[in-house]
């Protein structure tokens, strides 16, 4: 097949990944390798698909093959470095960030290199990498703040040479005789960042909380609770694709984190993707069969269950659950609408209209209920 066809196939894979359809993307990428066995990009997209599924080991294998075919691709080298950093293989992460930088000096590569050095407690090298990142890019306030913390830690370290300035050319070269800052485990930088993020979240400053959590996760990507918390924040902000992304990251780290499965089902439903919502629901039932009974007093869980029944055409079960949800929250517009939709499916348009109007009494100005009423009035 010609080159244009290969480009189109890889473009289709990219679209699938953006739509969080990693299984479909992986199947297409593996098929593409059969058609284009010498295309490094085929291996790259296989790696990206496995990365989306949280399978870094397989992603690394494919990225190494991509790099073997194209040793000068900054994208392939950089992504391989990221996976090595994510999996704690810090020496390899440093090696591949340095290979990327030897080809092209990029901000993200210096930041990744700085993170790898910092994780190894190679503070002078980390400072050098972050300073080079700042030299290439503007508007990096988090890196500026991080540099200040690192320099303070380095200067305050008991064995730091106060007379010795931080070397400008230290990136990638470590002198074993140089003093390294020793962190106090009782005062890790990450914990302070989390404390500030939690405070911002409680104060309703979601933008600040997300910024601080993202910075924390850059250094601690496998923290299950914080990945899930970021997903919750994006859900609250109605940024559903980002919420899905972080819930999926949560499950990639801990497949047994059942709240992430519930929230993925919830977000999929809100986005109108009910087949996907039902898929996650089935997984949740398998993982934790008693989940719904454990959450009998949780309105959000019960209302979502009602919609799952509704979209499975289990209308009696749906109405029963919606009525229970209304007992928990008489102003829950989702449940009024859910019952109205059930009645409508049963061909009881008048009863459905009455239920929606009843909901509008409790939920004045609700756009979803009003839209249902307007649409039903046009039909009756």
C-alpha positions as CSV (number, residue, x, y, z in Angstrom):
1,X,0.0,0.0,0.0
2,X,1.1,3.5,-0.7
3,X,2.4,6.1,1.8
4,X,-0.8,8.1,1.8
5,X,-2.7,5.0,2.9
6,X,-0.3,4.5,5.8
7,X,-0.7,8.1,6.9
8,X,-4.5,7.7,6.8
9,X,-4.4,4.5,8.9
10,X,-2.2,6.2,11.6
11,X,-4.5,9.2,11.6
12,X,-7.5,6.9,12.2
13,X,-5.6,5.3,15.1
14,X,-4.9,8.8,16.6
15,X,-8.6,9.6,16.4
16,X,-9.5,6.4,18.2
17,X,-7.1,7.2,21.0
18,X,-8.4,10.7,21.4
19,X,-11.9,9.2,21.8
20,X,-10.5,6.9,24.5
21,X,-11.1,3.8,22.4
22,X,-7.8,2.2,23.2
23,X,-8.8,-1.4,22.4
24,X,-10.0,-0.4,19.0
25,X,-6.9,1.7,18.4
26,X,-4.6,-1.2,19.5
27,X,-6.4,-3.6,17.1
28,X,-6.0,-1.2,14.3
29,X,-2.3,-0.5,15.1
30,X,-1.4,-4.2,15.3
31,X,-3.1,-4.7,11.9
32,X,-1.2,-1.7,10.5
33,X,2.1,-3.4,11.5
34,X,1.1,-6.4,9.3
35,X,0.6,-3.9,6.4
36,X,3.6,-1.6,7.2
37,X,6.1,-3.8,9.1
38,X,9.0,-1.3,8.4
39,X,7.1,1.8,9.5
40,X,8.3,3.0,12.9
41,X,5.1,4.9,13.4
42,X,3.1,1.6,13.5
43,X,5.1,0.5,16.5
44,X,4.7,3.9,18.0
45,X,0.9,3.8,17.8
46,X,0.9,0.3,19.3
47,X,2.9,1.7,22.2
48,X,0.5,4.7,22.6
49,X,-2.4,2.3,22.7
50,X,-0.8,0.2,25.4
51,X,0.1,3.4,27.2
52,X,-3.6,4.4,27.3
53,X,-4.4,1.0,28.8
54,X,-1.8,1.6,31.5
55,X,0.5,-1.3,30.2
56,X,3.8,0.5,30.3
57,X,5.9,-2.6,29.9
58,X,4.3,-3.5,26.5
59,X,4.5,0.2,25.5
60,X,8.2,0.2,26.2
61,X,8.7,-2.9,24.1
62,X,7.0,-1.3,21.1
63,X,8.8,2.1,21.6
64,X,12.2,0.3,21.5
65,X,11.2,-1.2,18.2
66,X,10.1,2.2,16.9
67,X,13.4,3.8,18.0
68,X,15.4,1.0,16.3
69,X,13.7,1.9,13.0
70,X,14.0,5.6,13.6
71,X,16.7,6.5,16.0
72,X,16.3,10.3,15.4
73,X,12.7,10.7,16.3
74,X,12.4,13.0,19.3
75,X,8.8,11.9,19.8
76,X,9.7,8.2,20.1
77,X,12.8,8.8,22.3
78,X,10.9,11.2,24.5
79,X,7.9,8.9,25.0
80,X,10.2,6.1,25.8
81,X,11.9,8.3,28.4
82,X,8.5,9.2,29.9
83,X,7.6,5.5,30.3
84,X,10.9,4.7,31.9
85,X,10.3,7.7,34.3
86,X,6.8,6.5,35.0
87,X,8.0,2.9,35.8
88,X,10.9,4.1,38.0
89,X,13.7,3.1,35.6
90,X,15.4,6.4,36.2
91,X,18.8,5.7,34.6
92,X,17.1,4.7,31.4
93,X,14.8,7.7,31.6
94,X,17.9,10.0,31.9
95,X,19.6,8.2,29.0
96,X,16.6,8.7,26.7
97,X,15.9,12.3,27.7
98,X,19.5,13.0,26.9
99,X,19.2,11.3,23.5
100,X,16.2,13.5,22.8
101,X,18.0,16.6,23.8
102,X,21.1,15.7,21.7
103,X,18.8,15.9,18.7
104,X,16.7,18.9,19.7
105,X,16.7,21.1,22.9
106,X,13.0,21.0,24.0
107,X,11.4,22.3,27.2
108,X,9.5,19.1,28.0
109,X,12.6,17.0,27.7
110,X,14.6,19.2,30.1
111,X,11.6,19.1,32.5
112,X,11.5,15.3,32.3
113,X,15.2,15.1,32.7
114,X,15.0,17.3,35.8
115,X,12.3,15.1,37.3
116,X,14.4,12.0,36.8
117,X,17.5,13.7,38.4
118,X,15.4,14.9,41.3
119,X,13.9,11.4,41.9
120,X,17.5,10.2,42.1
121,X,18.3,13.0,44.6
122,X,20.7,14.4,42.1
123,X,19.7,17.9,43.0
124,X,22.4,19.9,41.2
125,X,21.7,18.1,38.0
126,X,18.0,18.6,38.5
127,X,18.5,22.3,39.0
128,X,20.6,22.5,35.8
129,X,17.9,20.8,33.8
130,X,15.1,23.0,35.1
131,X,17.2,26.1,34.4
132,X,17.7,25.0,30.8
133,X,14.0,24.5,30.5
134,X,13.4,28.0,31.7
135,X,15.9,29.3,29.3
136,X,13.9,27.8,26.4
137,X,10.3,28.5,27.5
138,X,8.3,31.3,29.0
139,X,5.4,31.1,31.4
140,X,6.6,28.2,33.5
141,X,5.7,29.4,37.0
142,X,5.6,25.9,38.5
143,X,9.1,25.2,37.3
144,X,10.3,28.6,38.7
145,X,8.7,27.6,42.1
146,X,10.3,24.2,41.9
147,X,13.7,25.6,41.2
148,X,13.5,27.9,44.3
149,X,12.6,24.9,46.5
150,X,15.4,22.8,45.0
151,X,18.0,25.6,45.4
152,X,16.9,26.2,49.0
153,X,17.2,22.4,49.7
154,X,20.6,22.3,48.1
155,X,21.9,25.3,49.9
156,X,20.5,24.2,53.2
157,X,21.9,20.7,53.0
158,X,24.5,20.0,55.7
159,X,27.1,19.0,53.3
160,X,26.5,21.5,50.6
161,X,29.4,23.7,49.5
162,X,28.1,27.2,49.9
163,X,31.0,28.7,48.0
164,X,30.4,26.4,45.0
165,X,27.8,27.9,42.5
166,X,25.4,25.6,40.6
167,X,27.1,24.6,37.4
168,X,25.4,25.6,34.1
169,X,26.7,22.6,32.2
170,X,25.9,20.0,34.8
171,X,23.0,18.4,33.0
172,X,23.7,14.8,32.2
173,X,27.1,14.7,34.0
174,X,27.4,13.6,37.6
175,X,30.5,14.0,39.6
176,X,30.5,11.5,42.4
177,X,32.4,13.9,44.6
178,X,29.7,16.6,44.4
179,X,27.5,16.9,47.4
180,X,23.8,16.0,47.0
181,X,20.9,17.5,48.9
182,X,19.4,15.0,51.3
183,X,15.6,15.3,51.7
184,X,14.0,15.2,55.1
185,X,11.4,12.5,54.7
186,X,9.2,14.3,57.2
187,X,9.0,17.3,55.0
188,X,8.8,16.1,51.4
189,X,8.1,18.7,48.7
190,X,5.3,16.6,47.4
191,X,3.4,16.6,50.7
192,X,3.4,20.4,50.9
193,X,2.1,20.6,47.3
194,X,-0.7,18.2,48.2
195,X,-1.6,20.2,51.3
196,X,-1.9,23.3,49.2
197,X,-3.9,21.5,46.5
198,X,-6.3,20.0,49.1
199,X,-6.8,23.5,50.6
200,X,-7.5,25.0,47.2
201,X,-10.0,22.3,46.4
202,X,-11.9,22.8,49.7
203,X,-11.9,26.6,49.1
204,X,-13.4,26.0,45.6
205,X,-10.4,27.2,43.7
206,X,-10.5,24.3,41.2
207,X,-8.0,25.9,38.8
208,X,-5.4,26.2,41.5
209,X,-6.1,22.7,42.8
210,X,-5.8,21.2,39.4
211,X,-2.5,23.0,38.8
212,X,-1.0,21.8,42.1
213,X,-2.4,18.2,41.7
214,X,-1.0,18.0,38.1
215,X,2.4,19.1,39.4
216,X,2.3,16.5,42.1
217,X,1.2,13.8,39.7
218,X,4.1,14.7,37.3
219,X,6.4,13.4,40.1
220,X,4.1,10.8,41.5
221,X,2.1,9.4,38.5
222,X,1.0,6.2,40.3
223,X,-0.8,7.9,43.2
224,X,-4.3,6.3,42.8
225,X,-6.2,8.6,45.1
226,X,-4.9,11.8,43.5
227,X,-5.5,10.6,40.0
228,X,-9.1,9.8,41.0
229,X,-9.4,13.2,42.8
230,X,-8.3,15.0,39.6
231,X,-10.9,13.0,37.7
232,X,-13.6,14.2,40.2
233,X,-12.5,17.8,39.7
234,X,-12.8,17.6,36.0
235,X,-16.2,15.9,36.4
236,X,-17.3,18.8,38.6
237,X,-16.0,21.2,35.9
238,X,-17.9,19.3,33.2
239,X,-14.7,18.5,31.3
240,X,-15.8,15.0,30.7
241,X,-13.0,13.8,28.4
242,X,-10.4,14.9,31.0
243,X,-12.4,13.2,33.8
244,X,-12.4,10.0,31.8
245,X,-8.7,10.2,31.2
246,X,-7.9,10.4,34.9
247,X,-10.4,7.7,35.9
248,X,-8.8,5.4,33.3
249,X,-5.4,6.2,34.7
250,X,-6.7,5.3,38.2
251,X,-7.8,1.9,36.9
252,X,-4.6,1.3,35.1
253,X,-2.8,1.7,38.4
254,X,-5.4,-0.1,40.5
255,X,-7.9,-2.2,38.5
256,X,-9.8,-2.8,41.7
257,X,-10.6,0.8,42.4
258,X,-14.3,0.4,41.9
259,X,-15.3,4.1,42.4
260,X,-13.3,4.8,39.2
261,X,-15.3,2.2,37.3
262,X,-18.6,3.8,38.7
263,X,-17.4,7.3,37.7
264,X,-16.4,6.1,34.2
265,X,-19.8,4.7,33.8
266,X,-21.3,8.0,35.1
267,X,-19.2,10.2,32.8
268,X,-20.0,8.0,29.8
269,X,-23.7,8.3,30.5
270,X,-23.5,12.0,30.9
271,X,-21.7,12.2,27.5
272,X,-24.4,10.2,25.9
273,X,-22.3,7.1,25.4
274,X,-24.7,4.6,27.1
275,X,-23.2,1.4,25.5
276,X,-19.9,2.4,27.1
277,X,-21.6,3.3,30.4
278,X,-23.3,-0.1,30.4
279,X,-19.9,-1.7,29.7
280,X,-18.3,-0.1,32.8
281,X,-21.5,-1.0,34.8
282,X,-21.0,-4.7,33.9
283,X,-17.4,-4.5,35.0
284,X,-18.4,-2.9,38.3
285,X,-21.0,-5.5,39.0
286,X,-18.4,-8.2,38.4
287,X,-15.8,-6.5,40.5
288,X,-18.1,-5.5,43.4
289,X,-21.5,-7.3,43.2
290,X,-22.9,-5.5,46.2
291,X,-21.9,-2.0,45.2
292,X,-25.4,-0.7,44.5
293,X,-26.8,-2.0,47.8
294,X,-23.9,-0.4,49.7
295,X,-24.9,2.9,48.1
296,X,-28.6,2.9,48.8
297,X,-28.3,6.4,50.4
298,X,-26.3,7.9,47.6
299,X,-28.5,9.9,45.3
300,X,-26.0,10.2,42.4
301,X,-25.3,6.4,42.4
302,X,-29.0,5.6,42.5
303,X,-30.0,8.0,39.8
304,X,-27.3,6.7,37.5
305,X,-28.4,3.2,38.2
306,X,-31.9,4.2,37.1
307,X,-30.5,5.5,33.8
308,X,-28.6,2.3,33.3
309,X,-31.8,0.3,33.7
310,X,-33.6,2.7,31.4
311,X,-31.0,2.3,28.6
312,X,-31.2,-1.5,29.1
313,X,-35.0,-1.3,28.6
314,X,-35.6,-2.6,32.1
315,X,-38.2,0.1,32.6
316,X,-39.9,-1.3,35.8
317,X,-36.5,-1.5,37.5
318,X,-35.6,1.9,36.3
319,X,-38.8,3.5,37.7
320,X,-38.3,1.7,41.0
321,X,-34.8,3.1,41.4
322,X,-35.7,6.6,40.2
323,X,-38.5,6.7,42.8
324,X,-36.1,5.6,45.5
325,X,-33.7,8.3,44.4
326,X,-36.5,10.9,44.6
327,X,-37.1,9.8,48.2
328,X,-33.5,10.6,48.9
329,X,-33.6,14.0,47.1
330,X,-37.1,15.3,46.2
331,X,-35.4,18.0,44.1
332,X,-33.4,15.6,42.0
333,X,-34.4,16.6,38.4
334,X,-32.5,13.6,36.9
335,X,-35.0,11.3,38.6
336,X,-38.1,13.2,37.5
337,X,-36.8,13.2,33.9
338,X,-35.8,9.5,34.2
339,X,-39.4,8.5,35.2
340,X,-40.8,10.6,32.4
341,X,-38.5,8.9,29.9
342,X,-39.6,5.5,31.1
343,X,-43.3,6.4,30.8
344,X,-42.6,7.8,27.4
345,X,-41.0,4.6,26.3
346,X,-44.1,2.8,27.5
347,X,-46.3,5.0,25.3
348,X,-47.7,6.9,28.2
349,X,-47.0,10.4,26.9
350,X,-49.6,12.2,29.0
351,X,-48.3,10.6,32.2
352,X,-44.7,11.4,31.2
353,X,-45.6,15.0,30.6
354,X,-47.2,15.3,34.0
355,X,-44.2,13.8,35.7
356,X,-41.9,16.3,33.9
357,X,-44.1,19.2,34.9
358,X,-44.1,17.9,38.5
359,X,-40.3,17.9,38.4
360,X,-40.3,21.5,37.1
361,X,-42.3,22.6,40.2
362,X,-39.4,21.4,42.4
363,X,-36.7,22.3,40.0
364,X,-37.7,25.7,38.6
365,X,-36.0,26.7,35.4
366,X,-34.4,23.3,34.7
367,X,-33.5,23.2,31.1
368,X,-33.5,19.4,30.6
369,X,-37.1,19.1,32.0
370,X,-38.3,22.1,30.0
371,X,-36.8,20.6,26.8
372,X,-38.6,17.3,27.5
373,X,-41.9,19.1,28.1
374,X,-41.5,21.2,24.9
375,X,-40.7,18.2,22.8
376,X,-43.5,16.1,24.2
377,X,-46.0,18.9,23.7
378,X,-45.1,19.0,20.0
379,X,-45.9,15.3,19.7
380,X,-49.1,15.1,21.7
